[in-house]
Amino acid sequence: MMKRVALVLGWVILAMAAGLIMLGILSLPPGELMFALPFVFLIPGFVLGLIGVVLLWLGRHSSVRLPSEGEEQ
């Protein structure tokens, strides 16, 4: 159950991170960077992306192995 929660939460957080990174890229002005608006989107996007990857990794590589419903103990 917790593995599934970690996987779903990881994918949701990665989707939010992708949206923030895309907003940061789209808000870059042509030429030189004159204001900090892109970093308001890029830095949280990268942090959320890292958290999402960690959650996906924990959801897939959990040390607790539960028997499937078809297997007998």
RODRENKOL-518025 format. One record per atom (N, C-alpha, C, CB): atom name; residue in one letter; residue number from 1; x, y, z. Coordinates in Angstrom, 2 decimals, padded with zeros to 5 digits. Atoms other than C-alpha are relative to their C-alpha. Glycine has a CB too. Layout:
N
<at = CA; aa = A; i = NUM; u = X; v = Y; w = Z>
...
This chain:
73
<at = N; aa = M; i = 1; u = 000.82; v = -001.19; w = 000.00>
<at = CA; aa = M; i = 1; u = 000.00; v = 000.00; w = 000.00>
<at = C; aa = M; i = 1; u = 000.87; v = 001.26; w = 000.00>
<at = CB; aa = M; i = 1; u = -000.94; v = 000.00; w = 001.21>
<at = N; aa = M; i = 2; u = -000.86; v = -001.18; w = -000.08>
<at = CA; aa = M; i = 2; u = 002.77; v = 002.45; w = 000.94>
<at = C; aa = M; i = 2; u = 000.83; v = 000.16; w = -001.28>
<at = CB; aa = M; i = 2; u = 000.92; v = -000.09; w = 001.22>
<at = N; aa = K; i = 3; u = -000.74; v = -000.08; w = 001.25>
<at = CA; aa = K; i = 3; u = 004.69; v = 001.57; w = -002.22>
<at = C; aa = K; i = 3; u = -000.84; v = 000.69; w = -001.06>
<at = CB; aa = K; i = 3; u = 000.43; v = -001.39; w = -000.47>
<at = N; aa = R; i = 4; u = 000.90; v = -000.61; w = 000.98>
<at = CA; aa = R; i = 4; u = 001.67; v = 002.53; w = -004.32>
<at = C; aa = R; i = 4; u = -000.18; v = 001.48; w = 000.27>
<at = CB; aa = R; i = 4; u = -001.36; v = -000.71; w = 000.00>
<at = N; aa = V; i = 5; u = 000.13; v = -001.41; w = -000.36>
<at = CA; aa = V; i = 5; u = 001.24; v = 005.81; w = -002.42>
<at = C; aa = V; i = 5; u = 001.26; v = 000.76; w = -000.40>
<at = CB; aa = V; i = 5; u = -000.25; v = 000.15; w = 001.52>
<at = N; aa = A; i = 6; u = -001.26; v = -000.66; w = 000.37>
<at = CA; aa = A; i = 6; u = 004.92; v = 006.64; w = -002.95>
<at = C; aa = A; i = 6; u = 000.10; v = 000.15; w = -001.51>
<at = CB; aa = A; i = 6; u = 001.20; v = -000.79; w = 000.54>
<at = N; aa = L; i = 7; u = -000.07; v = -000.08; w = 001.45>
<at = CA; aa = L; i = 7; u = 004.68; v = 005.86; w = -006.66>
<at = C; aa = L; i = 7; u = -000.94; v = 001.07; w = -000.55>
<at = CB; aa = L; i = 7; u = -000.35; v = -001.35; w = -000.62>
<at = N; aa = V; i = 8; u = 000.97; v = -000.99; w = 000.49>
<at = CA; aa = V; i = 8; u = 001.54; v = 007.93; w = -007.23>
<at = C; aa = V; i = 8; u = 000.43; v = 001.41; w = 000.38>
<at = CB; aa = V; i = 8; u = -001.41; v = -000.30; w = 000.55>
<at = N; aa = L; i = 9; u = -000.45; v = -001.32; w = -000.45>
<at = CA; aa = L; i = 9; u = 002.83; v = 010.83; w = -005.15>
<at = C; aa = L; i = 9; u = 001.25; v = 000.44; w = -000.76>
<at = CB; aa = L; i = 9; u = 000.27; v = -000.02; w = 001.52>
<at = N; aa = G; i = 10; u = -001.19; v = -000.32; w = 000.78>
<at = CA; aa = G; i = 10; u = 006.15; v = 010.66; w = -006.98>
<at = C; aa = G; i = 10; u = -000.34; v = 000.48; w = -001.39>
<at = CB; aa = G; i = 10; u = 000.90; v = -001.20; w = -000.09>
<at = N; aa = W; i = 11; u = 000.40; v = -000.43; w = 001.34>
<at = CA; aa = W; i = 11; u = 004.47; v = 010.90; w = -010.39>
<at = C; aa = W; i = 11; u = -000.70; v = 001.35; w = 000.03>
<at = CB; aa = W; i = 11; u = -000.90; v = -001.04; w = -000.64>
<at = N; aa = V; i = 12; u = 000.69; v = -001.29; w = -000.11>
<at = CA; aa = V; i = 12; u = 002.24; v = 013.77; w = -009.25>
<at = C; aa = V; i = 12; u = 001.01; v = 001.13; w = 000.22>
<at = CB; aa = V; i = 12; u = -001.04; v = -000.02; w = 001.15>
<at = N; aa = I; i = 13; u = -001.01; v = -001.01; w = -000.27>
<at = CA; aa = I; i = 13; u = 005.21; v = 015.69; w = -007.88>
<at = C; aa = I; i = 13; u = 000.87; v = 000.24; w = -001.23>
<at = CB; aa = I; i = 13; u = 000.88; v = -000.41; w = 001.20>
<at = N; aa = L; i = 14; u = -000.77; v = -000.18; w = 001.22>
<at = CA; aa = L; i = 14; u = 007.19; v = 015.05; w = -011.08>
<at = C; aa = L; i = 14; u = -000.77; v = 000.79; w = -001.05>
<at = CB; aa = L; i = 14; u = 000.41; v = -001.36; w = -000.57>
<at = N; aa = A; i = 15; u = 000.82; v = -000.78; w = 000.95>
<at = CA; aa = A; i = 15; u = 004.30; v = 016.42; w = -013.15>
<at = C; aa = A; i = 15; u = -000.01; v = 001.48; w = 000.40>
<at = CB; aa = A; i = 15; u = -001.45; v = -000.55; w = -000.05>
<at = N; aa = M; i = 16; u = -000.04; v = -001.40; w = -000.46>
<at = CA; aa = M; i = 16; u = 004.21; v = 019.57; w = -010.99>
<at = C; aa = M; i = 16; u = 001.38; v = 000.60; w = -000.27>
<at = CB; aa = M; i = 16; u = -000.34; v = 000.09; w = 001.50>
<at = N; aa = A; i = 17; u = -001.37; v = -000.49; w = 000.26>
<at = CA; aa = A; i = 17; u = 008.01; v = 019.89; w = -011.31>
<at = C; aa = A; i = 17; u = 000.18; v = 000.31; w = -001.48>
<at = CB; aa = A; i = 17; u = 001.05; v = -001.03; w = 000.46>
<at = N; aa = A; i = 18; u = -000.12; v = -000.26; w = 001.44>
<at = CA; aa = A; i = 18; u = 007.79; v = 019.60; w = -015.09>
<at = C; aa = A; i = 18; u = -000.74; v = 001.28; w = -000.38>
<at = CB; aa = A; i = 18; u = -000.55; v = -001.19; w = -000.81>
<at = N; aa = G; i = 19; u = 000.74; v = -001.24; w = 000.27>
<at = CA; aa = G; i = 19; u = 005.16; v = 022.35; w = -015.14>
<at = C; aa = G; i = 19; u = 000.76; v = 001.23; w = 000.46>
<at = CB; aa = G; i = 19; u = -001.36; v = -000.05; w = 000.68>
<at = N; aa = L; i = 20; u = -000.78; v = -001.14; w = -000.49>
<at = CA; aa = L; i = 20; u = 007.28; v = 024.65; w = -013.00>
<at = C; aa = L; i = 20; u = 001.24; v = 000.26; w = -000.85>
<at = CB; aa = L; i = 20; u = 000.40; v = -000.23; w = 001.45>
<at = N; aa = I; i = 21; u = -001.18; v = -000.17; w = 000.83>
<at = CA; aa = I; i = 21; u = 010.38; v = 024.03; w = -015.08>
<at = C; aa = I; i = 21; u = -000.39; v = 000.59; w = -001.36>
<at = CB; aa = I; i = 21; u = 000.75; v = -001.34; w = -000.19>
<at = N; aa = M; i = 22; u = 000.46; v = -000.55; w = 001.27>
<at = CA; aa = M; i = 22; u = 008.41; v = 024.71; w = -018.26>
<at = C; aa = M; i = 22; u = -000.37; v = 001.48; w = 000.14>
<at = CB; aa = M; i = 22; u = -001.21; v = -000.80; w = -000.52>
<at = N; aa = L; i = 23; u = 000.30; v = -001.42; w = -000.24>
<at = CA; aa = L; i = 23; u = 007.09; v = 027.98; w = -016.79>
<at = C; aa = L; i = 23; u = 001.27; v = 000.81; w = 000.14>
<at = CB; aa = L; i = 23; u = -000.85; v = 000.16; w = 001.26>
<at = N; aa = G; i = 24; u = -001.27; v = -000.70; w = -000.14>
<at = CA; aa = G; i = 24; u = 010.64; v = 028.94; w = -015.85>
<at = C; aa = G; i = 24; u = 000.69; v = 000.20; w = -001.33>
<at = CB; aa = G; i = 24; u = 000.91; v = -000.76; w = 000.93>
<at = N; aa = I; i = 25; u = -000.63; v = -000.12; w = 001.32>
<at = CA; aa = I; i = 25; u = 011.91; v = 028.25; w = -019.35>
<at = C; aa = I; i = 25; u = -000.76; v = 001.00; w = -000.87>
<at = CB; aa = I; i = 25; u = 000.05; v = -001.38; w = -000.70>
<at = N; aa = L; i = 26; u = 000.79; v = -000.92; w = 000.81>
<at = CA; aa = L; i = 26; u = 009.03; v = 030.13; w = -020.97>
<at = C; aa = L; i = 26; u = 000.10; v = 001.44; w = 000.47>
<at = CB; aa = L; i = 26; u = -001.45; v = -000.43; w = 000.00>
<at = N; aa = S; i = 27; u = -000.09; v = -001.38; w = -000.51>
<at = CA; aa = S; i = 27; u = 009.56; v = 033.16; w = -018.72>
<at = C; aa = S; i = 27; u = 001.39; v = 000.60; w = -000.15>
<at = CB; aa = S; i = 27; u = -000.41; v = 000.03; w = 001.45>
<at = N; aa = L; i = 28; u = -001.33; v = -000.56; w = 000.25>
<at = CA; aa = L; i = 28; u = 013.21; v = 033.58; w = -019.71>
<at = C; aa = L; i = 28; u = -000.11; v = 001.09; w = -001.06>
<at = CB; aa = L; i = 28; u = 001.00; v = -001.10; w = -000.45>
<at = N; aa = P; i = 29; u = 000.06; v = -001.06; w = 001.00>
<at = CA; aa = P; i = 29; u = 013.55; v = 036.92; w = -021.49>
<at = C; aa = P; i = 29; u = 001.07; v = -000.20; w = -001.07>
<at = CB; aa = P; i = 29; u = 000.17; v = 001.38; w = 000.66>
<at = N; aa = P; i = 30; u = -001.04; v = 000.10; w = 001.02>
<at = CA; aa = P; i = 30; u = 015.42; v = 037.13; w = -024.78>
<at = C; aa = P; i = 30; u = 001.19; v = 000.88; w = 000.38>
<at = CB; aa = P; i = 30; u = -000.55; v = 000.40; w = -001.40>
<at = N; aa = G; i = 31; u = -001.18; v = -000.78; w = -000.35>
<at = CA; aa = G; i = 31; u = 018.96; v = 038.33; w = -024.36>
<at = C; aa = G; i = 31; u = 000.48; v = -000.36; w = 001.38>
<at = CB; aa = G; i = 31; u = -000.28; v = 001.50; w = -000.09>
<at = N; aa = E; i = 32; u = -000.53; v = 000.22; w = -001.35>
<at = CA; aa = E; i = 32; u = 020.28; v = 038.76; w = -020.85>
<at = C; aa = E; i = 32; u = -001.11; v = -000.18; w = 001.01>
<at = CB; aa = E; i = 32; u = 000.90; v = 001.17; w = 000.41>
<at = N; aa = L; i = 33; u = 000.93; v = 000.20; w = -001.10>
<at = CA; aa = L; i = 33; u = 018.57; v = 037.70; w = -017.68>
<at = C; aa = L; i = 33; u = -000.04; v = 001.28; w = 000.84>
<at = CB; aa = L; i = 33; u = 000.40; v = -001.23; w = 000.88>
<at = N; aa = M; i = 34; u = 000.09; v = -001.29; w = -000.67>
<at = CA; aa = M; i = 34; u = 017.28; v = 040.96; w = -016.19>
<at = C; aa = M; i = 34; u = -000.78; v = -000.06; w = 001.31>
<at = CB; aa = M; i = 34; u = -000.66; v = 001.00; w = -000.92>
<at = N; aa = F; i = 35; u = 000.77; v = 000.12; w = -001.23>
<at = CA; aa = F; i = 35; u = 015.04; v = 039.71; w = -013.41>
<at = C; aa = F; i = 35; u = -000.01; v = -001.45; w = 000.45>
<at = CB; aa = F; i = 35; u = -001.44; v = 000.53; w = -000.19>
<at = N; aa = A; i = 36; u = -000.13; v = 001.32; w = -000.62>
<at = CA; aa = A; i = 36; u = 014.69; v = 036.72; w = -011.14>
<at = C; aa = A; i = 36; u = -001.25; v = -000.87; w = -000.15>
<at = CB; aa = A; i = 36; u = 000.31; v = 000.16; w = 001.46>
<at = N; aa = L; i = 37; u = 001.23; v = 000.79; w = 000.13>
<at = CA; aa = L; i = 37; u = 011.24; v = 035.46; w = -012.22>
<at = C; aa = L; i = 37; u = 000.24; v = -001.43; w = -000.46>
<at = CB; aa = L; i = 37; u = -000.93; v = 000.67; w = -000.96>
<at = N; aa = P; i = 38; u = -000.21; v = 001.41; w = 000.39>
<at = CA; aa = P; i = 38; u = 012.56; v = 032.36; w = -014.04>
<at = C; aa = P; i = 38; u = 000.50; v = -000.87; w = 001.15>
<at = CB; aa = P; i = 38; u = 000.99; v = -000.08; w = -001.15>
<at = N; aa = F; i = 39; u = -000.52; v = 000.78; w = -001.12>
<at = CA; aa = F; i = 39; u = 014.40; v = 031.29; w = -010.90>
<at = C; aa = F; i = 39; u = -001.07; v = -000.30; w = 001.04>
<at = CB; aa = F; i = 39; u = 001.16; v = 000.73; w = 000.65>
<at = N; aa = V; i = 40; u = 001.12; v = 000.27; w = -000.90>
<at = CA; aa = V; i = 40; u = 011.16; v = 031.54; w = -008.91>
<at = C; aa = V; i = 40; u = -000.69; v = -001.29; w = -000.42>
<at = CB; aa = V; i = 40; u = -001.01; v = 001.18; w = 000.01>
<at = N; aa = F; i = 41; u = 000.60; v = 001.24; w = 000.49>
<at = CA; aa = F; i = 41; u = 009.91; v = 028.69; w = -011.11>
<at = C; aa = F; i = 41; u = 001.02; v = -001.14; w = -000.11>
<at = CB; aa = F; i = 41; u = -000.65; v = 000.24; w = -001.36>
<at = N; aa = L; i = 42; u = -000.98; v = 001.05; w = 000.26>
<at = CA; aa = L; i = 42; u = 013.13; v = 026.81; w = -011.90>
<at = C; aa = L; i = 42; u = 000.51; v = -000.68; w = 001.26>
<at = CB; aa = L; i = 42; u = 001.17; v = 000.57; w = -000.76>
<at = N; aa = I; i = 43; u = -000.57; v = 000.60; w = -001.21>
<at = CA; aa = I; i = 43; u = 014.54; v = 026.30; w = -008.41>
<at = C; aa = I; i = 43; u = -001.00; v = -000.92; w = 000.70>
<at = CB; aa = I; i = 43; u = 000.46; v = 001.11; w = 000.96>
<at = N; aa = P; i = 44; u = 000.96; v = 000.96; w = -000.59>
<at = CA; aa = P; i = 44; u = 011.33; v = 024.86; w = -006.88>
<at = C; aa = P; i = 44; u = -000.29; v = -001.18; w = -000.92>
<at = CB; aa = P; i = 44; u = -001.32; v = 000.71; w = 000.33>
<at = N; aa = G; i = 45; u = 000.22; v = 001.10; w = 000.93>
<at = CA; aa = G; i = 45; u = 010.87; v = 022.80; w = -010.05>
<at = C; aa = G; i = 45; u = 001.06; v = -001.07; w = 000.12>
<at = CB; aa = G; i = 45; u = -000.03; v = 000.52; w = -001.42>
<at = N; aa = F; i = 46; u = -001.07; v = 000.98; w = -000.16>
<at = CA; aa = F; i = 46; u = 014.26; v = 021.17; w = -009.66>
<at = C; aa = F; i = 46; u = -000.06; v = -000.69; w = 001.36>
<at = CB; aa = F; i = 46; u = 001.37; v = 000.69; w = -000.17>
<at = N; aa = V; i = 47; u = 000.13; v = 000.62; w = -001.33>
<at = CA; aa = V; i = 47; u = 013.70; v = 020.59; w = -005.93>
<at = C; aa = V; i = 47; u = -001.14; v = -001.01; w = 000.00>
<at = CB; aa = V; i = 47; u = -000.24; v = 001.09; w = 001.09>
<at = N; aa = L; i = 48; u = 001.12; v = 000.94; w = 000.08>
<at = CA; aa = L; i = 48; u = 010.29; v = 019.01; w = -006.58>
<at = C; aa = L; i = 48; u = 000.36; v = -001.21; w = -000.87>
<at = CB; aa = L; i = 48; u = -001.25; v = 000.70; w = -000.55>
<at = N; aa = G; i = 49; u = -000.42; v = 001.11; w = 000.84>
<at = CA; aa = G; i = 49; u = 011.82; v = 016.91; w = -009.35>
<at = C; aa = G; i = 49; u = 000.87; v = -000.98; w = 000.77>
<at = CB; aa = G; i = 49; u = 000.75; v = 000.51; w = -001.20>
<at = N; aa = L; i = 50; u = -000.85; v = 000.87; w = -000.81>
<at = CA; aa = L; i = 50; u = 014.44; v = 015.58; w = -006.96>
<at = C; aa = L; i = 50; u = -000.83; v = -000.79; w = 001.01>
<at = CB; aa = L; i = 50; u = 001.08; v = 000.84; w = 000.73>
<at = N; aa = I; i = 51; u = 000.87; v = 000.69; w = -000.96>
<at = CA; aa = I; i = 51; u = 011.79; v = 014.75; w = -004.35>
<at = C; aa = I; i = 51; u = -000.83; v = -001.07; w = -000.71>
<at = CB; aa = I; i = 51; u = -000.93; v = 001.01; w = 000.72>
<at = N; aa = G; i = 52; u = 000.79; v = 000.97; w = 000.76>
<at = CA; aa = G; i = 52; u = 009.66; v = 013.03; w = -007.00>
<at = C; aa = G; i = 52; u = 000.81; v = -001.22; w = -000.40>
<at = CB; aa = G; i = 52; u = -000.57; v = 000.65; w = -001.23>
<at = N; aa = V; i = 53; u = -000.86; v = 001.13; w = 000.37>
<at = CA; aa = V; i = 53; u = 012.58; v = 010.90; w = -008.19>
<at = C; aa = V; i = 53; u = 000.30; v = -000.87; w = 001.21>
<at = CB; aa = V; i = 53; u = 001.30; v = 000.51; w = -000.63>
<at = N; aa = V; i = 54; u = -000.26; v = 000.78; w = -001.22>
<at = CA; aa = V; i = 54; u = 013.38; v = 009.87; w = -004.61>
<at = C; aa = V; i = 54; u = -001.23; v = -000.83; w = 000.38>
<at = CB; aa = V; i = 54; u = 000.40; v = 000.94; w = 001.16>
<at = N; aa = L; i = 55; u = 001.23; v = 000.75; w = -000.32>
<at = CA; aa = L; i = 55; u = 009.74; v = 008.89; w = -004.02>
<at = C; aa = L; i = 55; u = -000.21; v = -001.16; w = -000.97>
<at = CB; aa = L; i = 55; u = -001.21; v = 000.93; w = -000.02>
<at = N; aa = L; i = 56; u = 000.12; v = 001.10; w = 000.96>
<at = CA; aa = L; i = 56; u = 009.67; v = 006.86; w = -007.23>
<at = C; aa = L; i = 56; u = 001.00; v = -001.10; w = 000.29>
<at = CB; aa = L; i = 56; u = 000.19; v = 000.51; w = -001.42>
<at = N; aa = W; i = 57; u = -001.03; v = 000.99; w = -000.31>
<at = CA; aa = W; i = 57; u = 012.92; v = 005.16; w = -006.28>
<at = C; aa = W; i = 57; u = -000.40; v = -000.81; w = 001.25>
<at = CB; aa = W; i = 57; u = 001.36; v = 000.68; w = 000.21>
<at = N; aa = L; i = 58; u = 000.42; v = 000.70; w = -001.21>
<at = CA; aa = L; i = 58; u = 011.59; v = 004.34; w = -002.79>
<at = C; aa = L; i = 58; u = -001.20; v = -000.91; w = -000.27>
<at = CB; aa = L; i = 58; u = -000.33; v = 001.00; w = 001.11>
<at = N; aa = G; i = 59; u = 001.17; v = 000.81; w = 000.32>
<at = CA; aa = G; i = 59; u = 008.32; v = 003.07; w = -004.24>
<at = C; aa = G; i = 59; u = 000.34; v = -001.26; w = -000.78>
<at = CB; aa = G; i = 59; u = -000.99; v = 000.81; w = -000.78>
<at = N; aa = R; i = 60; u = -000.38; v = 001.17; w = 000.81>
<at = CA; aa = R; i = 60; u = 010.06; v = 000.71; w = -006.64>
<at = C; aa = R; i = 60; u = 000.98; v = -000.92; w = 000.71>
<at = CB; aa = R; i = 60; u = 000.59; v = 000.45; w = -001.30>
<at = N; aa = H; i = 61; u = -001.05; v = 000.79; w = -000.63>
<at = CA; aa = H; i = 61; u = 012.94; v = -000.45; w = -004.44>
<at = C; aa = H; i = 61; u = -000.20; v = -000.09; w = 001.51>
<at = CB; aa = H; i = 61; u = 001.37; v = 000.59; w = -000.30>
<at = N; aa = S; i = 62; u = 000.27; v = 000.15; w = -001.42>
<at = CA; aa = S; i = 62; u = 011.27; v = -000.98; w = -001.10>
<at = C; aa = S; i = 62; u = 000.55; v = -001.33; w = 000.48>
<at = CB; aa = S; i = 62; u = -001.51; v = 000.11; w = 000.29>
<at = N; aa = S; i = 63; u = -000.57; v = 001.23; w = -000.53>
<at = CA; aa = S; i = 63; u = 012.93; v = -003.57; w = 001.12>
<at = C; aa = S; i = 63; u = -001.08; v = -000.95; w = 000.51>
<at = CB; aa = S; i = 63; u = 000.98; v = 000.32; w = 001.13>
<at = N; aa = V; i = 64; u = 001.10; v = 000.84; w = -000.48>
<at = CA; aa = V; i = 64; u = 009.55; v = -004.88; w = 002.29>
<at = C; aa = V; i = 64; u = -000.64; v = -000.69; w = -001.19>
<at = CB; aa = V; i = 64; u = -001.05; v = 000.84; w = 000.80>
<at = N; aa = R; i = 65; u = 000.59; v = 000.77; w = 001.08>
<at = CA; aa = R; i = 65; u = 008.34; v = -007.66; w = 000.01>
<at = C; aa = R; i = 65; u = -001.28; v = -000.66; w = 000.50>
<at = CB; aa = R; i = 65; u = 001.00; v = -001.07; w = -000.53>
<at = N; aa = L; i = 66; u = 001.27; v = 000.58; w = -000.38>
<at = CA; aa = L; i = 66; u = 004.67; v = -008.53; w = 000.32>
<at = C; aa = L; i = 66; u = -000.33; v = -001.12; w = -000.97>
<at = CB; aa = L; i = 66; u = -001.12; v = 001.07; w = 000.02>
<at = N; aa = P; i = 67; u = 000.40; v = 001.08; w = 000.91>
<at = CA; aa = P; i = 67; u = 003.41; v = -011.84; w = -001.04>
<at = C; aa = P; i = 67; u = -001.18; v = 000.42; w = -000.85>
<at = CB; aa = P; i = 67; u = -000.34; v = -001.28; w = 000.78>
<at = N; aa = S; i = 68; u = 001.14; v = -000.33; w = 000.84>
<at = CA; aa = S; i = 68; u = 001.09; v = -011.51; w = -003.99>
<at = C; aa = S; i = 68; u = -001.19; v = -000.86; w = 000.40>
<at = CB; aa = S; i = 68; u = 000.33; v = -000.20; w = -001.50>
<at = N; aa = E; i = 69; u = 001.22; v = 000.67; w = -000.45>
<at = CA; aa = E; i = 69; u = -002.48; v = -012.64; w = -003.63>
<at = C; aa = E; i = 69; u = -000.04; v = -001.45; w = -000.46>
<at = CB; aa = E; i = 69; u = -001.22; v = 000.74; w = -000.51>
<at = N; aa = G; i = 70; u = 000.05; v = 001.36; w = 000.52>
<at = CA; aa = G; i = 70; u = -001.95; v = -015.78; w = -005.73>
<at = C; aa = G; i = 70; u = 001.00; v = -000.94; w = 000.63>
<at = CB; aa = G; i = 70; u = 000.21; v = 000.03; w = -001.44>
<at = N; aa = E; i = 71; u = -001.03; v = 000.85; w = -000.58>
<at = CA; aa = E; i = 71; u = 001.09; v = -017.05; w = -003.82>
<at = C; aa = E; i = 71; u = -000.42; v = -000.49; w = 001.39>
<at = CB; aa = E; i = 71; u = 001.33; v = 000.75; w = 000.08>
<at = N; aa = E; i = 72; u = 000.24; v = 000.52; w = -001.34>
<at = CA; aa = E; i = 72; u = 000.88; v = -019.28; w = -000.79>
<at = C; aa = E; i = 72; u = 001.28; v = 000.15; w = 000.81>
<at = CB; aa = E; i = 72; u = -000.47; v = -001.49; w = -000.04>
<at = N; aa = Q; i = 73; u = -001.17; v = -000.17; w = -000.87>
<at = CA; aa = Q; i = 73; u = 003.16; v = -018.81; w = 002.19>
<at = C; aa = Q; i = 73; u = 000.51; v = -001.33; w = 000.48>
<at = CB; aa = Q; i = 73; u = -000.33; v = 000.87; w = 001.18>
